[in-house]
Amino acid sequence: MEKVVTVIGGVLGICFSIYGAILYIDREVNEVVEKRLKPYEQFAIANSISGEKAIESYDFVLERLHKENVDELMLVSIVESYLSEIANHEYPNKYLHKVNGILKLVGEEIPLTASMSESLGWIYLSTDQLKKANDYYLRSISLYRQGEIKESASSYYGLFLSHLASNEIEKSIRFHDKAWELDYLSYNPESVLSTPFGEQDWHKVLFKIYPHLEKNYREFVKYTVSVYDLKVEERIKVKEVDIDILNASIEE
């Protein structure tokens, strides 16, 4: 009986050893897979959120995937999203050190794209670097044209603000007209009254950075109201529902 028990114990020991080995291998494989998947999962998460959490996620993803030598297209996509998120932050100056790190990749490992240039224009405009801002806005427009893609109204609007900030009002109006031409809903003359610049926090940041911007923007509004005969005080008033007109439109 003792021999049988010893044999059974030996067999069970072998079985447990094999099972343990399988679990170990499985765990190791899962860790490798998880390490590979985590950056991609974080990228997907970053694309679905905004603000500081998104910036942190893009930073993690870029660092991990850059080490793994992923293809250029993937890196370009990450950098475009990363810079865009920093550009949209109310205080991009907090992340200038990150931007400088990203720029080390651009030109050496990945090409500068129109989207990256546009984001850099906004980042530099928001950090009191007008010359760099203008350079990147213009580069963005040039890259859009080279790719035979419709230019971005946002770059022209950035140039509009940067030239207002530097007291070049006539030039700024021409840039605003171009933005309006490309994106009527956002930049047509009536939008100057319906969604005036200066109400959001990042607008106020720019007013603090550039002493002439607020005054020059008011001058631009006056000019636009005068040229396009806009009614500053006139607003559409609510009316009672007209049943006759409603019924007639339903019958049509």
Phi, psi and omega in degrees: 000320181299319179299317180299314180300318180297316179297313180299317178300320179296317180296315179298321179299316178297317180299313180297323179297315179297316180298317179298319179296319179298315179298319180297312180298317180299317179296317180298316179297316180298321179296319178297314180297317181297318178298324180287321185280327188305313179301322180291322177295317179297324178296317178296319179295314181302322180291343183258357180234183179212171177084203187298323180297320178295317180298317178299319180294315179298323179297315179297313182298314182298316181297314183291313184286332176296321178294330183273004177056048177291168185290160185302319183300319180294316179298319178300315181298317180295312183296320178300314180293319181299309181295323179298319180293320177295318180299326182276354179285147182294331182230073182295344178299336178296338187243017181299326178295326176291319179299317179299323177293318179297320183296340176292334178279326186288130181094329179263312184248333178223152180282153173284126180255168179300319180296316178300315182299317180297315179298318178297324176302314180291323178298314182287328175297322183279357182235028174061043178229072188300317183299314178297319180301310180299317180301315183285326175299314181294323178294322178299313179300316180297318181292324176298317180295318180299324179274005181055040178249147179303131180299156181269128177297331182298322178295319179293324178292323175299318177295324176302311181292319182294325179281331170297318182296330182259019174068024178254073190292318180299314178298319183299321180296321179296321178292323178295320178300322179291320177298318178298318179299323183276329183219087186299314185299322184277329192233010179293162185308323181295334179294337178299329179266323184285325178227071185294147177284136178125354184268333181272160184299320182290335174295316182294327176298316179295323178298325179288322182290318186246103185303329184272347190296312184297314179297315181293328177293320177298321178296321178298318179297314179302315180299313183295316179300319182290311184296319185259010175053048179277148180259107186296316186270343187284121177230148178290131181262149180292137177241158175293151179296127179265104185297320182298313180294320179298313181296321181295321181289328178290321180294328179292000000 
